[in-house]
Amino acid sequence: MKVSWLPPSLRGGLRCACSGRPIASLSPLRQPFLSTSAKQFSTTSRTRAGIAAPEIDFDELEDNNFVPDLQVAKKKEDTNGSQRKDQDNGVFYARVVPESRSYFGAQPIFIDTLITLRRLVRKYAALPTVKAGEAPRVAFRTLADYRNTSGETVGASKYSQIVEALRRLNHIHPSLRPKEVVDALNTHKRDINPFDNKTKPIQIDRFGRALGVGKRKSSTARAFLVEGTGEVLVNGKTLVDAFARVHDRESAIWALKSTDRLDKYNVWALCSGGGTTGQAEALTLAVGKALIAHEPMLKPALRRAGCVTRDPRRVERKKAGHVKARKMPTWVKR
């Protein structure tokens, strides 16, 4: 069995730390160092003068009829259960507690707004609410508008907490809403209600054509849909010549294929911008809108097939720092 020994320089210090009696084997050069270090690291239960601010005498403040908005943090109780005071001047230790949490944050306007809205939610939680889907349609301010108004760079996840509290207040029955709830909702409303805007219906011209417009990424497609035998022309080319990939061909006529209308309409489309995939997906939306003009009852089926809603996703821009190892992109200046 191997035994490891401590160096001679550490044995004395360990012996001194573990033993309660003084050790005579300490060298005379090390004794002053240990005595001074013990004095430096000595602890005391009383606050030293000059380290902290002077204590507040609450008895004197109460005599002068002045009670500040402070939370007094009294000292811990002794073992006998009595409250201990300082033996010198008989005052309690205290610290100032801010009224709002925004005192500790870098976004005071956001935090104060969130605290106010949540307080209203808790205060009027017992009021009757309307059913889901029956609440008045209200368009609250967007994140960009809130940033411009408050002057604070608030994240999307944080701003969603404000919107969630506003939606809960909006579900309170309109006839029972208190004035402060109405004021809070009006403060965060948009000046223009986008729900009042109505989409202009697509008209069929005298030639029986319906024009639909669709966009995807940086591509734009304009499709003229007319009753026919199923012919498709894209920029004057056939579907096979315009799109080499089978997936792009199916995307271009997906609105007709999902509703079994391939042999009932002819399509003449103009596409520009982007690549073939973007043009094909833009053509999906354009043909779907034109088909709704001919047969409005197909809108639920087209919506389930994804031919009515535009896909807002875009390719993320290229950045100089996000490259693979040992690769220098061509657009970075050396």
Steps between C-alpha positions, in 0.01 A plus 500: 500500500633840401477795739520857376652756735434869503791734441658641815381850409131394523516282807534788743211695349273195504598421856424858600160498333385172653637548849351736759821547698803695391782304342847573622671357192405799286794700385532853640470643146158339441345589837449872423344413164245264657413749772445784253294281267281393787433863585421587139245222454330531835121540484261700712121514522487879512523728199825689491497875468602622158405183309125560466269798523384604846192330634157665483342597829132415444401609847613852426322499163172389657527773762526755218185353332702384200478132408683419174386227264762249609501139595679467831718192515540434868774281635444132552354387826726368770469154648266629773256628233533871582571761233856629536595864454835655460647551843649839420222716360198266486408527128397238247693415186303589185536504122302681233274275289390660170129507428545365144728231363598736221752653742725198443445468122610676188145515357289692756214591266445139392515362854264766639254435217510125555452537877202732446328266254554193717362689799184577301470134399518387862266774620222426251549127459156432649307704240299304240672436169374430149547169324801427285459660160232746616733765641523828304770485235772741607833559327762586759816688420778308334841443653657763273241760605555423867876535462463837328256626763687384810853542367602161641628200306252243631523142378214321329461246781472777758250702299284189460442513878340844460283378211391197703385723788318731257315207341390382844362846576331511161304183586320679783138566405483840324206621713684425827845636423629754755635831379863416572473183293354695208776760530768229501355339186468832319859590585636190325261501203616581152373819342363308201312176544622262227196276552283769345683463169322273254669319218397617158345202317659386174277576204463289186548712187294484180728227361428270796844546656581540868833655596676374813827634642734304728840558658762275656841616620612742227285343226173638361241317289191626315263225384204537262249219552233427239277200436664258258652157457794506743774679303769682704744759362762670720683792336398363162644153574335175589502380858772242423727756335446765768571275799750216476422353842186291547441654842490850348250389235270358766532818707403718202170321441439375855186715539339326202625155592379516863147593384483266196483786249799414280294439185255785554715816486784640294783696666712770344758634747779757513774441758796721587771525762659236721558142400287224359384375840393847611317560172320166524381567856395854406301349214322274748359802683415685178305207350321442831376860517385492139317170560310652795371770265345232278379273781479672842378181668847345451666738747490262803652220293767731360581628847550146629726432203711810579414690182354813663749614765832643396815345647694790662827310548808634331861391468719643773759747382860390473734611779876531489558319830282193431721289272646154526846428633793602275270667248510860388182622325540701183299800620727573799765765438843395617 
